[in-house]
């Protein structure tokens, strides 16, 4: 690319050009820049590399691939790092409270680095649940051309000829507790579940968000499905380096891609694939950052009309790598587009429309069994349902894929933390028909809205996945399945009705009426409200800051909600 073309590509880095800026140039020369490099656009390469999690441990090498590609395309690449918190490793520990807040720490740190160093564009590489939406929030806020690259899904573990994964371990603990599995078999599952790098292998949150981001148009076609430990994934990264420079050439910004219609495409793909409940939180937060009007109840609009097609874990048979083998997310999107479910005219990071991209994509392989046909879906509507009622006036999220029970009415057993609930389940104090409620674990109350995979996994392992309902103002892992309802809002810490629920109350959950109610009169609730003391907000460090500024989960648990109407 010629120097005069490079000159045109610079949006912000021109501040380093010219003698008046010589102090800046002196510092930049120390990083390796020469005279001709000052005419190149500065392209940030953000990696969420970390040694302590398989989701991200391979991303440092991907950063180097991206830098080489950006340089070859005519940009000056500058690599930055940011933090990550692995949900799987922090699950069931105090560290889980830092998982959701890490999304906003990541978003803020990426935006700070990119804007603080006047980058003209950037490429973000993420591999785990929160660093992916965190990168996307930063992309929306940074206001420069940008692209996202998924680090890829993990390969399935193998044991006795069967595919296993991280969720297999949690459920094995429940089976062991129920005396259905010996301790040595649990250990064998643990030792074989996670064979190498990559995000958790079912249709869990990482793969859900990768699929949603590709549907949104913010990652290259096919990149959501390519497994972590493959040459094609490295090719994704290299192609993304070229693509982000191309976005600069064409003057395409995230706001041009992240439109209302693009978010509708993302929700449609999440419903069809049976994605994680966390998709509601993250897509709402990403839309907020992009100034797109999206509400929690919009998910019900698409739930009613988009069938669930994917036979993927946690409720199905296959892992995400199996979807890759039969055509991947792009092939599913092509199928949905051909049948009128997607907006084909949405712009994407290729510079082409979604329809133009998908025209070049192979269809789903003939005879494959991972994706069901539209005339014979796993479920005729979507698996993520927004519930309302006197227990959740602002809404709650249920994932009902694989759940046969459509109506459950049972006796509440209420706990103010997950640990006490787990102890009760393991001690067989929770019986069929009960409704286990874990509260004061929302965005403010946790603080940090921890996930309940340990608890839900134990219930499934004990055979109570559909006979016991589990409700919380906290979250669930994408690996959770069974009769679970999370994100209850307003949360207990905010004085939501869940704070006044008591053990012994009757609770009703209904898929068809989208109802979540407690059989407690308004008069009794008013009485309990006066009698109940809400604990003070946590006030130290990161969690203290988060607790004081985070919005309701029904708004995406964002930390800058005051900008909503500006």
C-alpha positions in Angstrom: 0.0 0.0 0.0 1.4 3.4 -1.0 2.4 6.0 1.6 -0.3 8.5 0.4 -2.9 5.7 1.0 -1.5 5.2 4.5 -1.7 8.9 5.2 -5.5 8.8 4.4 -6.0 5.8 6.8 -4.7 7.6 9.9 -7.5 8.8 12.1 -5.9 9.6 15.3 -2.2 8.7 15.0 -1.5 11.8 13.0 -0.8 13.4 16.3 2.6 11.7 16.2 3.4 13.3 12.8 5.2 16.6 12.3 8.1 18.3 14.1 5.8 19.9 16.7 5.1 16.5 18.1 8.7 15.5 18.2 8.6 14.3 21.9 5.9 11.8 21.0 7.9 10.7 18.0 11.0 10.3 20.1 9.2 7.9 22.4 7.6 6.0 19.4 11.1 5.6 17.8 12.2 3.8 20.9 9.5 1.2 20.1 11.0 0.6 16.7 9.2 3.1 14.5 11.2 4.8 11.6 10.4 7.8 9.5 8.2 5.8 7.0 6.3 4.2 9.8 4.9 7.5 11.1 2.8 7.6 7.9 1.1 4.2 8.7 -2.1 3.8 10.7 -1.6 2.5 14.2 -3.5 -0.7 14.7 -4.0 -2.1 18.2 -3.9 -5.8 18.7 -5.6 -6.7 22.0 -5.2 -10.2 23.4 -6.8 -11.6 26.5 -4.0 -14.1 26.9 -3.6 -15.8 30.3 -1.7 -18.9 31.5 -4.3 -20.0 34.0 -7.1 -21.0 31.7 -7.3 -23.2 28.6 -9.7 -20.7 27.0 -7.0 -18.1 26.7 -3.6 -19.8 27.1 -3.0 -20.0 23.4 -3.9 -16.4 22.5 -0.4 -14.9 22.9 0.7 -16.7 19.8 -2.4 -15.5 18.0 -1.4 -11.9 18.8 1.9 -12.4 17.1 0.1 -13.7 14.0 -2.2 -10.7 14.0 0.7 -8.3 14.3 2.4 -9.8 11.2 -0.8 -9.7 9.2 -1.5 -6.0 10.1 2.1 -5.1 9.2 1.8 -6.8 5.8 -1.4 -5.0 5.1 0.3 -1.6 5.7 -0.5 -0.8 9.3 1.8 -0.4 12.3 0.6 -3.0 14.9 0.9 -2.4 18.6 0.0 -5.3 20.9 -1.7 -4.7 24.3 -2.8 -7.2 26.9 -5.8 -7.2 29.2 -7.1 -9.4 32.1 -9.4 -12.3 32.0 -11.3 -14.3 34.6 -12.2 -17.9 33.7 -15.7 -18.9 34.8 -14.9 -22.6 34.9 -11.9 -22.1 37.2 -13.6 -19.6 39.5 -16.9 -21.5 39.6 -18.0 -22.4 43.1 -15.4 -20.3 44.7 -15.3 -16.6 45.9 -13.5 -15.8 42.7 -16.8 -16.3 40.7 -17.9 -12.9 42.0 -15.3 -11.3 39.9 -16.3 -13.0 36.6 -19.1 -10.6 35.4 -17.3 -7.5 36.7 -14.3 -8.6 34.6 -16.4 -8.0 31.5 -16.5 -4.3 32.3 -12.9 -4.1 33.5 -11.9 -5.6 30.2 -14.1 -3.2 28.2 -12.7 -0.2 30.1 -9.1 -1.3 29.9 -9.3 -2.0 26.1 -11.0 1.3 25.4 -8.5 3.1 27.6 -5.5 1.6 25.8 -6.9 2.2 22.3 -8.1 5.8 22.9 -5.2 6.7 25.2 -2.7 5.7 22.5 -4.7 7.2 19.7 -5.0 4.0 17.7 -6.6 4.3 14.3 -8.2 0.8 14.5 -7.9 -2.4 16.5 -8.3 -6.1 16.5 -9.4 -7.9 19.7 -8.8 -11.6 20.4 -10.8 -13.3 23.1 -11.5 -16.8 24.2 -13.7 -16.9 27.3 -17.1 -15.9 28.4 -16.6 -12.4 29.6 -13.6 -11.2 27.6 -15.6 -11.6 24.4 -18.5 -9.3 25.3 -16.0 -7.1 27.1 -14.0 -6.7 23.9 -17.3 -6.0 22.0 -18.3 -3.3 24.5 -14.9 -1.7 24.0 -15.3 -1.9 20.2 -18.6 -0.1 20.4 -17.2 2.6 22.7 -13.8 3.2 21.1 -15.3 4.7 17.8 -12.6 3.4 15.5 -12.7 0.5 12.9 -12.4 -2.8 14.7 -12.8 -6.5 14.4 -13.2 -9.4 16.9 -11.5 -12.8 16.6 -12.6 -15.8 18.7 -9.8 -18.0 20.1 -11.8 -21.1 19.2 -13.6 -24.0 20.9 -11.8 -26.7 22.9 -11.8 -30.3 21.5 -14.0 -32.7 23.4 -12.5 -34.9 26.0 -12.7 -38.7 25.5 -13.4 -41.4 28.1 -14.5 -44.9 27.3 -15.3 -43.9 23.7 -17.6 -41.0 24.7 -17.2 -37.3 24.4 -17.0 -35.5 27.8 -16.4 -31.9 28.8 -16.2 -29.6 31.8 -19.9 -29.9 32.6 -19.5 -33.7 32.8 -17.3 -33.1 35.8 -19.9 -31.0 37.7 -22.6 -33.6 37.0 -20.3 -36.4 38.0 -20.0 -34.9 41.5 -23.8 -35.0 41.8 -23.8 -38.7 40.7 -21.1 -39.5 43.2 -23.1 -37.8 46.0 -26.2 -39.8 44.9 -24.1 -43.0 45.1 -24.5 -43.5 41.3 -20.8 -43.2 40.5 -17.6 -44.2 42.3 -15.0 -41.6 43.2 -12.4 -43.1 40.8 -14.7 -42.6 37.9 -15.3 -39.0 38.9 -11.5 -38.6 38.9 -11.2 -40.2 35.4 -13.7 -37.7 34.1 -11.8 -34.9 35.7 -8.5 -36.0 34.2 -9.9 -36.4 30.7 -12.6 -33.7 30.3 -10.4 -30.8 29.0 -7.6 -32.0 26.6 -6.1 -28.7 25.5 -6.7 -25.0 24.6 -10.1 -23.5 23.7 -13.4 -22.3 25.1 -15.7 -24.8 26.8 -16.9 -27.2 24.1 -20.7 -27.2 24.2 -23.2 -24.5 23.3 -22.0 -22.7 26.5 -21.4 -19.0 26.9 -18.1 -18.7 25.0 -19.4 -20.5 21.9 -22.7 -18.7 22.2 -21.1 -15.3 22.1 -18.8 -16.4 19.3 -21.8 -17.3 17.3 -23.7 -14.1 18.2 -20.7 -11.9 17.3 -20.4 -13.6 13.9 -24.1 -13.2 13.3 -23.7 -9.6 14.3 -21.2 -9.1 11.5 -18.3 -8.2 13.8 -16.1 -11.3 13.1 -15.1 -13.0 9.8 -17.4 -15.7 8.3 -16.6 -19.1 9.8 -14.4 -17.9 12.6 -17.0 -18.7 15.3 -16.8 -22.4 14.6 -13.1 -23.0 13.9 -11.6 -25.0 16.8 -8.7 -23.5 18.8 -6.0 -26.0 18.0 -6.3 -25.9 14.2 -4.4 -24.2 11.3 -7.7 -22.8 10.1 -8.0 -20.9 13.4 -4.6 -19.4 12.8 -5.7 -18.4 9.4 -8.7 -16.6 11.0 -6.4 -14.5 13.0 -4.2 -13.6 9.9 -7.2 -12.8 7.8 -8.6 -10.6 10.6 -5.4 -8.5 10.5 -5.9 -7.8 6.9 -9.6 -7.2 7.3 -9.2 -4.5 10.0 -6.9 -2.5 7.7 -9.5 -2.9 5.0 -12.1 -1.5 7.3 -9.9 1.6 7.6 -9.6 1.8 3.9 -13.4 1.7 3.4 -14.1 3.9 6.4 -16.4 1.3 8.0 -17.0 1.8 11.8 -18.6 -0.5 14.3 -21.6 1.7 14.4 -22.2 0.9 10.7 -22.3 -2.8 11.5 -23.8 -3.0 15.0 -27.3 -2.0 14.1 -30.7 -3.0 15.5 -31.1 -5.5 12.6 -27.7 -7.0 13.3 -28.6 -7.6 16.9 -31.8 -9.2 15.7 -29.7 -11.6 13.6 -27.6 -12.3 16.7 -30.6 -13.1 18.8 -32.0 -15.3 16.1 -28.8 -17.4 15.8 -28.6 -17.7 19.6 -32.2 -19.1 19.7 -31.7 -21.5 16.9 -28.5 -22.9 18.4 -29.8 -23.1 21.9 -27.4 -20.6 23.4 -26.6 -19.6 27.0 -28.8 -17.4 29.2 -25.8 -15.1 29.5 -26.4 -14.0 25.9 -29.3 -11.8 27.2 -26.9 -9.9 29.6 -24.2 -9.5 27.0 -26.2 -8.6 24.0 -28.1 -6.0 26.0 -24.8 -4.6 27.3 -23.3 -4.6 23.8 -26.4 -2.9 22.3 -26.3 -0.3 25.1 -22.7 0.6 24.2 -23.6 0.8 20.5 -26.6 3.0 21.3 -29.0 0.4 19.9 -32.4 0.2 21.5 -32.7 -3.4 22.7 -34.7 -4.6 25.7 -35.0 -7.9 27.6 -38.5 -8.4 26.2 -37.2 -8.3 22.7 -35.8 -11.8 23.3 -39.4 -13.1 23.8 -40.3 -11.7 20.4 -37.7 -13.9 18.7 -38.2 -16.8 21.1 -41.8 -17.1 19.8 -40.8 -17.3 16.1 -37.3 -18.9 16.0 -37.2 -22.7 16.4 -34.4 -24.4 18.3 -32.5 -26.5 15.8 -29.1 -27.5 17.3 -28.7 -30.8 19.2 -25.8 -29.4 21.2 -24.7 -29.8 24.8 -25.6 -29.1 27.5 -29.1 -30.4 26.7 -28.2 -32.2 23.5 -25.8 -34.8 22.2 -23.1 -33.0 20.3 -20.2 -30.6 21.0 -19.4 -27.4 19.1 -16.6 -29.1 17.2 -19.2 -31.4 15.7 -21.0 -28.4 14.4 -17.8 -27.2 12.8 -17.4 -30.6 11.0 -20.9 -30.3 9.4 -20.5 -26.7 8.2 -20.4 -24.5 11.3 -22.3 -21.4 12.4 -22.0 -19.9 8.9 -23.8 -22.9 7.3 -26.6 -22.6 10.0 -26.8 -18.9 9.2 -27.1 -19.6 5.5 -29.9 -22.1 6.2 -31.7 -19.4 8.3 -31.2 -16.7 5.7 -32.6 -18.9 2.9 -35.7 -19.5 5.0 -36.3 -15.8 5.9 -35.0 -15.7 9.4 -32.1 -13.2 9.0 -31.6 -9.7 7.7 -29.3 -10.3 4.7 -28.6 -6.6 4.0 -26.6 -6.0 7.2 -23.1 -4.8 6.7 -20.2 -6.9 8.1 -16.5 -6.6 8.8 -15.7 -8.0 5.3 -17.1 -4.8 3.8 -19.8 -7.0 2.3 -23.4 -7.7 3.5 -24.3 -10.8 5.4 -26.1 -12.2 2.4 -23.0 -11.6 0.2 -20.8 -13.4 2.7 -23.2 -16.4 3.0 -23.5 -16.8 -0.7 -19.9 -18.0 -0.7 -20.4 -20.4 2.3 -21.1 -24.1 1.8 -24.4 -25.4 3.0 -24.8 -27.8 5.9 -23.5 -31.2 5.0 -26.1 -33.7 3.7 -27.1 -36.3 6.2 -25.7 -34.4 9.2 -27.6 -34.7 12.5 -26.2 -31.8 14.6 -28.7 -29.3 13.2 -32.4 -30.4 12.9 -34.5 -29.3 9.9 -36.9 -26.5 10.3 -39.9 -28.8 9.7 -38.7 -31.1 12.5 -36.9 -28.9 15.1 -35.8 -29.9 18.5 -38.4 -27.3 19.7 -40.8 -25.3 17.6 -39.8 -22.1 19.4 -36.7 -20.8 21.1 -35.2 -22.1 24.3 -34.6 -18.8 26.1 -37.8 -17.4 27.6 -38.3 -14.2 29.5 -40.6 -14.7 32.5 -42.5 -12.0 34.4 -44.7 -11.9 37.5 -44.8 -10.7 41.1 -41.5 -12.5 41.7 -39.8 -10.8 38.7 -41.5 -7.6 37.7 -38.5 -6.6 35.5 -38.1 -10.1 34.1 -36.2 -13.3 34.6 -34.5 -15.6 32.1 -35.2 -19.4 31.7 -33.4 -21.8 29.5 -35.8 -24.6 28.7 -34.0 -26.6 26.0 -34.4 -30.3 26.8 -36.9 -29.5 29.7 -40.1 -31.5 29.3 -41.9 -29.9 32.3 -43.8 -26.8 31.1 -45.5 -26.0 34.5 -44.0 -26.3 37.9 -45.6 -25.3 41.2 -43.7 -26.1 44.4 -42.6 -25.1 47.8 -39.8 -22.5 48.1 -36.6 -23.4 50.1 -34.8 -20.0 50.3 -31.1 -19.5 50.8 -29.1 -16.3 50.9 -26.0 -17.8 49.3 -25.1 -20.8 47.0 -23.0 -22.6 49.6 -25.9 -23.2 52.0 -28.1 -24.3 49.1 -25.4 -26.8 48.0 -25.1 -28.1 51.6 -28.9 -28.7 51.7 -29.0 -30.5 48.4 -26.0 -32.7 49.3 -27.7 -33.5 52.6 -30.9 -34.6 50.8 -32.9 -31.8 52.4 -34.2 -30.8 49.0 -36.9 -33.1 47.7 -38.7 -33.5 44.4 -41.2 -30.7 43.8 -39.2 -28.1 45.7 -38.2 -24.7 44.4 -34.7 -23.9 45.5 -34.1 -20.1 45.7 -30.7 -18.5 45.9 -30.8 -14.7 46.4 -28.6 -11.8 47.3 -26.3 -12.9 44.5 -27.4 -10.4 41.8 -25.1 -7.8 40.2 -25.2 -5.7 43.4 -25.8 -8.3 46.0 -23.2 -10.8 45.0 -21.6 -8.5 44.2 -20.9 -9.7 40.7 -23.8 -12.0 39.9 -22.0 -15.4 40.3 -23.0 -18.4 38.3 -24.7 -21.5 39.9 -23.2 -24.3 37.8 -22.0 -26.2 40.8 -25.5 -26.2 42.3 -27.3 -26.9 39.1 -24.8 -29.6 38.1 -25.2 -31.4 41.4 -29.0 -31.4 41.0 -28.8 -32.9 37.5 -26.3 -35.5 38.7 -28.7 -36.4 41.5 -31.5 -36.9 39.0 -33.4 -33.8 40.2 -32.7 -31.6 37.1 -36.4 -31.5 36.2 -38.1 -32.4 39.5 -36.5 -29.5 41.4 -36.7 -25.9 40.1 -33.8 -23.6 40.8 -34.3 -19.8 40.9 -31.8 -17.0 41.5 -31.1 -13.3 41.0 -27.7 -14.5 40.1 -26.6 -16.3 36.8 -26.2 -19.7 35.4 -23.4 -21.1 33.3 -24.0 -21.8 29.7 -23.4 -25.4 30.7 -26.4 -25.4 33.0 -29.5 -27.3 32.0 -32.6 -28.4 33.9 -35.5 -26.4 35.4 -33.6 -23.2 36.1 -34.5 -19.5 36.1 -31.9 -16.8 36.6 -31.4 -13.0 36.4 -34.5 -12.4 38.5 -35.0 -8.6 38.6 -35.2 -6.4 40.5 -32.6 -8.4 42.6 -32.9 -8.9 46.3 -30.2 -6.3 47.1 -32.3 -3.7 45.3 -35.4 -4.6 47.3 -36.9 -6.8 44.6 -39.8 -9.1 45.6 -37.4 -12.1 45.8 -36.0 -10.5 49.0 -39.4 -11.1 50.7 -39.9 -14.7 49.5 -39.9 -17.1 52.5 -39.3 -20.8 52.8 -42.7 -22.5 52.6 -44.2 -20.1 50.0 -45.6 -21.6 46.9 -43.9 -20.6 43.6 -45.3 -21.0 40.1 -43.1 -21.3 36.9 -44.9 -21.6 33.6 -43.3 -21.8 30.1 -46.5 -21.2 28.2 -47.8 -18.2 30.2 -44.2 -16.9 30.7 -45.0 -16.6 34.4 -42.9 -16.5 37.5 -45.0 -15.8 40.6 -45.2 -16.5 44.2 -48.6 -17.1 45.9 -48.2 -14.3 48.4 -50.7 -11.4 48.5 -49.7 -7.8 47.9 -50.7 -7.0 51.5 -48.4 -9.8 52.9 -45.6 -8.6 50.7 -46.0 -5.0 51.9 -45.9 -6.3 55.5 -42.7 -8.3 54.8 -41.1 -5.4 53.1 -41.4 -3.4 56.3 -40.0 -6.3 58.4 -37.0 -7.0 56.1 -33.6 -5.3 56.4 -31.6 -5.3 53.2 -27.9 -5.8 54.0 -25.6 -2.9 53.1 -23.8 -2.9 49.8 -20.3 -4.3 49.6 -17.9 -1.4 49.7 -14.3 -2.5 49.1 -12.2 -2.6 45.9 -13.4 -3.6 42.5 -16.5 -5.4 43.8 -17.4 -2.3 45.9 -17.2 0.0 42.9 -19.2 -2.5 40.9 -21.9 -2.9 43.4 -22.5 0.9 43.6 -22.7 1.6 39.9 -24.0 -1.6 38.1 -27.4 -1.5 36.6 -30.1 -4.2 36.9 -29.5 -7.5 35.0 -32.7 -6.6 33.0 -30.6 -3.7 31.6 -27.5 -5.9 30.9 -25.7 -5.2 34.2 -23.9 -2.3 32.6 -21.8 0.2 34.6 -22.6 3.3 32.6 -26.3 3.3 32.5 -26.7 7.0 33.2 -25.7 7.5 29.5 -28.8 5.7 28.3 -30.8 8.8 27.3 -27.9 11.0 26.1 
